[in-house]
Amino acid sequence: MAALPVAVIVIDPDDRIAHANAQAEQLLNLSERLMLGQPLSAIMPSPPAAQGLDRQALAVFDVEIATVRGVKLRVDFAEAEIADYPGWRAIALHHAATARRLGHSADRAGGARAAVGAAAMLAHEIKNPLSGIRGAAQLLGAGELTTLITTEVDRIAALIDRMQDFSDTRPLPLAGENIYPLLSHARALALAGFARGISVEERFDPSLPPARINRDALLQILINLLKNAREAVRNERHPRIVVTTAYRHGLALSLAPGKPRRPLPIEICVMDNGPGAPADIAEHLFDPFISGRPEGRGLGLALVDKLTHDMEGIVQYAREGETPMTVFRLLLPRAAA
C-alpha cells in the first residue's frame, strides 16, 4: 500500500480509519498518526452521490469533497469491501483535478491551432502596413501628433510580435536540465522589475531530478506566470506569491484522447493570494484572447499553454488551500536517466 501511487484509506467495521498510505497523507495534508482511530466523517465526508447507496462496491468520478479543514478536493472516489474481512473497507482517492482539466487539453490544442493560423495571417497582413505608417509619420517631423502615431504603431507592432509566438510550430529542442537555476533567474527578474517590493516565497523539493525541458521556453513560462501573479495581487493588502516544486510519484497522464499515458512527475507551482479567475472563464483561461482583466489581451496564458505542450507537459489552473490561493501547476517529464 505504501508504494501505491493512489491514496488509500482502510476503514474498520466501526467506520474508523485503521490505515492511510503516504499518498493519502499527501492528498489530505494530514499524517496517518492524526487520522488513526478517527471516524471517516471527522476527516472527510463521503461524496453526496455515494450517500444512501450500497457500499459493497462503489465508484464516483470527478466529485468535489471538502475536508474538515476546509480544503476542497476534486477526486475519483472508489470504495470496496476487503475480501475475508467482514465490515472492513478500502477507499481509494485519485486526484481528479488533473484528469478533469486535462480533458480540455485536446480542445485547447484545437484553439491554439486556430490561433496559430490567425497569428500568421494577421502578422503578415498588418505588420507591413504598420511599418509604412510609422515611416510616413516620421517624415512629418517632430510633433505631438507624430509622437502619438509612432507610439501607437509601436504598441500594435509589439502585440503582433506576441501573436507571432503562436505561429512558430517548429519542435522545441528538449534536454535534461536542472530547473532550479531557471527558477532562481525568473524570481530575480521578477523582484528586480514587475514584482519589486513583493516577497516571492520558495518552497522547493531539494531532491528533484532534472526535467526534460527547453530552457528558454520554461523561463518564458515562469516569467509569464509570475507577471500574472503580480497582477492578481495588485489590490491585496498583504500580497503573497509562492513558487513550489515537488516530485509526483506515479503521476502519468494522457496528453490527448487515444494517446498513451506519459509520466509527468516534475511539478512546479506558481501561487498567489489574489481573487482568482472569474467563474465564467475559469475553464477557458488557456484559450487565446480570454482574459479576466479589462486591459488583458488573453495571450499570456495561451502562450504558456502552447510552450508547456511543446515540452510535452501540462499546465493547470486551480483554487486550493484552506485559505484559497490561485495555483498554476506545471507538470513536466523527467529527463531520461
Secondary structure as GFF3:
##gff-version 3
##sequence-region A 1 337
A	DSSP	beta_strand	7	11	.	.	.	ID=ss1
A	DSSP	beta_strand	17	20	.	.	.	ID=ss2
A	DSSP	alpha_helix	22	28	.	.	.	ID=ss3
A	DSSP	alpha_helix	32	35	.	.	.	ID=ss4
A	DSSP	alpha_helix	40	43	.	.	.	ID=ss5
A	DSSP	three_ten_helix	48	50	.	.	.	ID=ss6
A	DSSP	beta_strand	57	66	.	.	.	ID=ss7
A	DSSP	beta_strand	72	81	.	.	.	ID=ss8
A	DSSP	beta_strand	89	95	.	.	.	ID=ss9
A	DSSP	alpha_helix	96	102	.	.	.	ID=ss10
A	DSSP	alpha_helix	105	139	.	.	.	ID=ss11
A	DSSP	alpha_helix	144	164	.	.	.	ID=ss12
A	DSSP	three_ten_helix	165	167	.	.	.	ID=ss13
A	DSSP	beta_strand	175	177	.	.	.	ID=ss14
A	DSSP	alpha_helix	180	192	.	.	.	ID=ss15
A	DSSP	beta_strand	200	203	.	.	.	ID=ss16
A	DSSP	beta_strand	211	213	.	.	.	ID=ss17
A	DSSP	alpha_helix	215	232	.	.	.	ID=ss18
A	DSSP	beta_strand	241	247	.	.	.	ID=ss19
A	DSSP	beta_strand	252	254	.	.	.	ID=ss20
A	DSSP	beta_strand	261	263	.	.	.	ID=ss21
A	DSSP	beta_strand	266	272	.	.	.	ID=ss22
A	DSSP	three_ten_helix	282	284	.	.	.	ID=ss23
A	DSSP	alpha_helix	300	310	.	.	.	ID=ss24
A	DSSP	beta_strand	314	320	.	.	.	ID=ss25
A	DSSP	beta_strand	325	332	.	.	.	ID=ss26
###
